[in-house]
Amino acid sequence: MKRNLFGREKAVSPVIATILMVAITVVLAATLYMMVTIQDPETQLIAGKLVLRSDLTRFTPRGNEYATAVFSTTMTNPSSVERENVNYIVLDAQGNELTEGHEADYEGEWSLFVKDDRVGTGTRLTLVFHGLEDGETIRGYEVVVRIHGYSGSLNGLIGP
């Protein structure tokens, strides 16, 4: 003998069942989309640019030449960052990294001066290249700004 546990044999109508299946699918798809598109801060891309404002080569009375290049930054991601989280790299015209550089002193091949404690839109970067040989130029040199915790860089070229 067959017994019915619930007392009737009717189920949910096909229309209601279809609506429920579509709703569950939409919720699952939205959840999966959110999980995939949320980015880890370590993989966020730097957005902005480094613009050359001026470059100048000068001759000193001691017979050495030095050159300056002034850049300004425009940043949208991140909008600003502490100066200690920023790494500066200088490349010569052949793409070789000039490793003898320091921030805010006159040792090595180049020096970088940043006035503000934070780097963001409007920050002025002044590069000084010292000890240039007679007639040596910095045209074609490139400044690369990288920020800890972000991928990509801001690049600025000195001269055409």
N, C-alpha and C positions, 0 to 999 in steps of 0.2 A: 504494500500500500504506500502510495506516494503522499508525503505530507508537505505542506507549504509552511515555511517558517514565519513569513511575514503576513500571511493572511490574504495576500493578493498578488497577482502576477504582473501588474503594470509597472513599467519603468518610466524613465524620463523621456519626454517626447524627442524625436529626432532633431527638431529645430533647436531646442534647449541644449542638447548634447553637442551639436555643431558649434553653437555660440561658446559653450564652455571650452571646447577643444581649441578654438581660435584664440580665446582669451589667454589660456594657459601657454600656448605657443608664443603669443606676443610678449608675455611677461618673461618667459625664458629667453627669448631672443634679445630683449632689452637688457636683461641681466648679463648675458654673455657679451653684448656690445660694450657695456660699461666696464666690465672686467678687462676687456682687451684694450680699450682706448685710454684708460687711466695710465699716465706715464709716470715712471719713477723719476724723481728729480735728477738722478744721475744721467738720464738719457735725454733731458730737455735740451733743446737746441738754442744757442745764443742767437738773438735777433737784434740787429742794429748795424751800424757802420762806423768806420773810422775815416774821417775826412781830413786831408792835408790842407792846412790853412796857410802855411808859409814854409819855405826852406831857403836857407841862406848860407853861403860859404864866406868865412872871414879869415883875414890874415892877421896874425899876432906879431908884435914887435920882435919876439924871439925867433921868428922864422917859421913857426908852426902854423898850420892852417887848422881851423876847426869849422865844423858845419853844424847848423841847427835845423831841426824840422819840428814844426808845431802841428799837432793833430788835435781834433776835437771829436768827441764820441757822441753818438746818438744810439741809445739802447732802449729796446722795448721789452726784451726778455733776457735776463732780468732787468727791471727798471733801474736798479742800482745794486752795488755789491761792495762789501768792505774791501779796501785796497789790498789787504794781505791775502785775499783769495784770488788775486789777479796775477797772471804770469805773462811776462813780456818777452818776446823773442824777436831778434833782429836778424834779417837775412840780407846778404850782400846781393849784388846784381846777378850773380851766378846761382843764387839759391842756397849758398853755404851759410850756416848759422854762425853768427859772431858771438862766441861764448864769453868773451872778456867784457862783460857789461854788468853794470850795477845800477841800482836805484838810488838816486839822490846823493851820489858822490862822483868824483872825477877820476876814478881808477878804471883801467882797462881801455877797451876800444871805444866804448860808448857809455853814456850816462842817461838816465831817464828821470825826469822831474814831474811829479804829480802833486798838485797843490792840495787837493781835497783828501779827506780820509775815506771817502766813498767814491767809487767810479760809476758814473751813470751818464745820462744825457747832459751835454755841456761840459763834461770834464775835459780839461786841457792837458795833453801829454806833450812835454817838450823833450825831445831827444837831442843830445849833444854828442857829436862825434869828434874826438880830439886826436891830435897827433897825425893828421892827414899829411901825406906827402904833397909836394908842390904840384898843383894841377889835379890832384885826386878829387873825385866827385862822389857824392852819395846818391846821385840820380840812379834810379832803378833799385835802390834798397827797399826792403819791405819790412813793415812792423806788423807783428802778429800778436794779438791779445787773446789769451785764453783764460777762462774762468773756471776755477775748481768746482766740480759738480755739474758742469754743463758740457755738452759736446759742441763741436764747431769752434769758430774763432771769428774775431773781427780783424780784418786785414786792411792795411793802408800802404799804398805805394808812394815812394818819394819821387816826384818828377815824372815826366812823360817817358 
